[in-house]
Amino acid sequence: MSVSVRIPTQLRTLTGGASEVSVEGSTVAEVLKALDSAHPGFNERLYDEKGALRRFVNVFLAEEDIRFLQGVDTPVDDGQTLSIVPAVAGGEAADTYM
């Protein structure tokens, strides 16, 4: 299933400047894994050392926060859009990864 992923400005260096890319996957986790395979460097910026999404990384599927759905196990339909949205906050930790 082809899914469009919207890339925040801070991570566009990983996609050669593209603001949106298409990858395959049937769940959010599969889409994010495919994103990292196609554009290496996303996993280390999106996931913490325990394998969970970093607390300042918000992921939306069709305008719904995946935290209120099934998290990374949320099913994704062909043609849907996944948006990676960094939390708006100051501080060194957020700047380090995004």
C-alpha atoms as a printed R data frame, in Angstrom:
   type eleno elety resid chain resno      x      y      z
1  ATOM     1    CA   MET     A     1  0.000  0.000  0.000
2  ATOM     2    CA   SER     A     2  1.422  3.335 -0.996
3  ATOM     3    CA   VAL     A     3  1.322  5.957  1.739
4  ATOM     4    CA   SER     A     4  2.404  9.602  1.517
5  ATOM     5    CA   VAL     A     5  4.551 10.799  4.397
6  ATOM     6    CA   ARG     A     6  4.789 14.527  5.110
7  ATOM     7    CA   ILE     A     7  8.270 15.438  6.282
8  ATOM     8    CA   PRO     A     8  8.908 18.357  8.666
9  ATOM     9    CA   THR     A     9 11.441 20.965  7.618
10 ATOM    10    CA   GLN     A    10 13.960 19.775 10.232
11 ATOM    11    CA   LEU     A    11 14.159 16.306  8.619
12 ATOM    12    CA   ARG     A    12 14.100 17.216  4.930
13 ATOM    13    CA   THR     A    13 17.868 16.861  4.656
14 ATOM    14    CA   LEU     A    14 17.209 13.101  4.921
15 ATOM    15    CA   THR     A    15 14.861 13.186  1.916
16 ATOM    16    CA   GLY     A    16 16.971 15.421 -0.296
17 ATOM    17    CA   GLY     A    17 14.726 18.367  0.508
18 ATOM    18    CA   ALA     A    18 11.428 16.645 -0.315
19 ATOM    19    CA   SER     A    19  8.507 17.727  1.844
20 ATOM    20    CA   GLU     A    20  6.546 14.554  1.045
21 ATOM    21    CA   VAL     A    21  7.617 11.051  0.047
22 ATOM    22    CA   SER     A    22  5.741  7.852 -0.769
23 ATOM    23    CA   VAL     A    23  6.543  4.529  0.861
24 ATOM    24    CA   GLU     A    24  4.812  1.189  1.343
25 ATOM    25    CA   GLY     A    25  3.307 -0.182  4.541
26 ATOM    26    CA   SER     A    26  0.099 -1.479  6.082
27 ATOM    27    CA   THR     A    27  0.681 -0.073  9.592
28 ATOM    28    CA   VAL     A    28  2.290  3.109 10.890
29 ATOM    29    CA   ALA     A    29  5.269  1.054 12.109
30 ATOM    30    CA   GLU     A    30  5.761 -0.493  8.653
31 ATOM    31    CA   VAL     A    31  5.507  2.920  6.991
32 ATOM    32    CA   LEU     A    32  8.108  4.426  9.338
33 ATOM    33    CA   LYS     A    33 10.397  1.417  8.813
34 ATOM    34    CA   ALA     A    34 10.055  1.792  5.022
35 ATOM    35    CA   LEU     A    35 10.742  5.509  5.378
36 ATOM    36    CA   ASP     A    36 14.025  4.774  7.166
37 ATOM    37    CA   SER     A    37 14.941  2.124  4.582
38 ATOM    38    CA   ALA     A    38 14.358  4.553  1.727
39 ATOM    39    CA   HIS     A    39 15.886  7.535  3.553
40 ATOM    40    CA   PRO     A    40 18.309  6.357  6.274
41 ATOM    41    CA   GLY     A    41 18.478  8.382  9.472
42 ATOM    42    CA   PHE     A    42 14.800  8.609 10.375
43 ATOM    43    CA   ASN     A    43 14.800  5.827 12.985
44 ATOM    44    CA   GLU     A    44 17.429  7.461 15.179
45 ATOM    45    CA   ARG     A    45 15.517 10.735 15.098
46 ATOM    46    CA   LEU     A    46 12.031  9.305 15.608
47 ATOM    47    CA   TYR     A    47 12.654  6.477 18.087
48 ATOM    48    CA   ASP     A    48 14.368  6.432 21.485
49 ATOM    49    CA   GLU     A    49 16.841  3.808 22.708
50 ATOM    50    CA   LYS     A    50 13.946  1.612 23.926
51 ATOM    51    CA   GLY     A    51 12.323  1.573 20.488
52 ATOM    52    CA   ALA     A    52  9.420  3.879 21.372
53 ATOM    53    CA   LEU     A    53  8.555  7.034 19.489
54 ATOM    54    CA   ARG     A    54 10.304  9.958 21.109
55 ATOM    55    CA   ARG     A    55  7.964 12.013 23.285
56 ATOM    56    CA   PHE     A    56  8.416 15.135 21.161
57 ATOM    57    CA   VAL     A    57  7.565 13.349 17.900
58 ATOM    58    CA   ASN     A    58  3.905 13.472 16.939
59 ATOM    59    CA   VAL     A    59  2.597 11.293 14.141
60 ATOM    60    CA   PHE     A    60 -0.766 11.934 12.532
61 ATOM    61    CA   LEU     A    61 -2.682  9.652 10.194
62 ATOM    62    CA   ALA     A    62 -5.376 11.446  8.227
63 ATOM    63    CA   GLU     A    63 -5.339 14.304 10.787
64 ATOM    64    CA   GLU     A    64 -5.670 11.898 13.762
65 ATOM    65    CA   ASP     A    65 -2.900 11.605 16.370
66 ATOM    66    CA   ILE     A    66 -1.852  7.938 16.362
67 ATOM    67    CA   ARG     A    67 -1.573  8.071 20.170
68 ATOM    68    CA   PHE     A    68 -5.375  8.156 20.248
69 ATOM    69    CA   LEU     A    69 -5.663  5.341 17.714
70 ATOM    70    CA   GLN     A    70 -3.543  2.172 17.982
71 ATOM    71    CA   GLY     A    71 -0.150  3.854 18.146
72 ATOM    72    CA   VAL     A    72  2.395  2.523 15.672
73 ATOM    73    CA   ASP     A    73  0.151 -0.533 15.182
74 ATOM    74    CA   THR     A    74 -2.516  1.666 13.577
75 ATOM    75    CA   PRO     A    75 -3.529  0.230 10.194
76 ATOM    76    CA   VAL     A    76 -2.847  2.406  7.150
77 ATOM    77    CA   ASP     A    77 -4.922  2.299  3.972
78 ATOM    78    CA   ASP     A    78 -3.582  2.788  0.478
79 ATOM    79    CA   GLY     A    79 -3.393  6.470 -0.405
80 ATOM    80    CA   GLN     A    80 -3.515  7.799  3.165
81 ATOM    81    CA   THR     A    81 -1.187 10.514  4.417
82 ATOM    82    CA   LEU     A    82  1.024 10.190  7.476
83 ATOM    83    CA   SER     A    83  2.424 13.422  8.929
84 ATOM    84    CA   ILE     A    84  5.464 13.651 11.188
85 ATOM    85    CA   VAL     A    85  5.099 16.749 13.351
86 ATOM    86    CA   PRO     A    86  7.747 17.710 15.915
87 ATOM    87    CA   ALA     A    87  6.385 19.132 19.155
88 ATOM    88    CA   VAL     A    88  6.757 22.876 19.406
89 ATOM    89    CA   ALA     A    89  9.035 23.464 22.370
90 ATOM    90    CA   GLY     A    90 12.418 24.876 23.139
91 ATOM    91    CA   GLY     A    91 15.305 23.085 24.667
92 ATOM    92    CA   GLU     A    92 18.430 21.272 23.763
93 ATOM    93    CA   ALA     A    93 16.945 17.750 23.676
94 ATOM    94    CA   ALA     A    94 14.493 18.526 20.889
95 ATOM    95    CA   ASP     A    95 17.142 20.326 18.849
96 ATOM    96    CA   THR     A    96 19.531 17.389 19.152
97 ATOM    97    CA   TYR     A    97 17.363 14.912 17.276
98 ATOM    98    CA   MET     A    98 15.252 16.969 14.910
